[in-house]
């Protein structure tokens, strides 16, 4: 039951995160929060189901999520442009 809940939570929050980032709106940065929840859920599932490759992959994705979170939340958006492009 818990592993099934972790799978669905990981799936749905991952999709929401991808959608938010693809829209590139002021609200898009919250996609990284959704990704972080997804990463945690998939790590929990990987541990419960004894799938070490999934755990390792999600740890790597979590690192990229934290980088994105830092880049989008560390500074306020410039005046007149609430969203931040995905490019440097």
Buried (B, 14 or more C-beta within 10 A) or exposed (E): EEEEEBBEBBBBBBEBBBEBBEEEEEEBBBBBBBBBBBBBBBBBBBBEEEBEEBBEBBEEBBEEBBEBBEBBEEEEEEEEEEBBEEEE
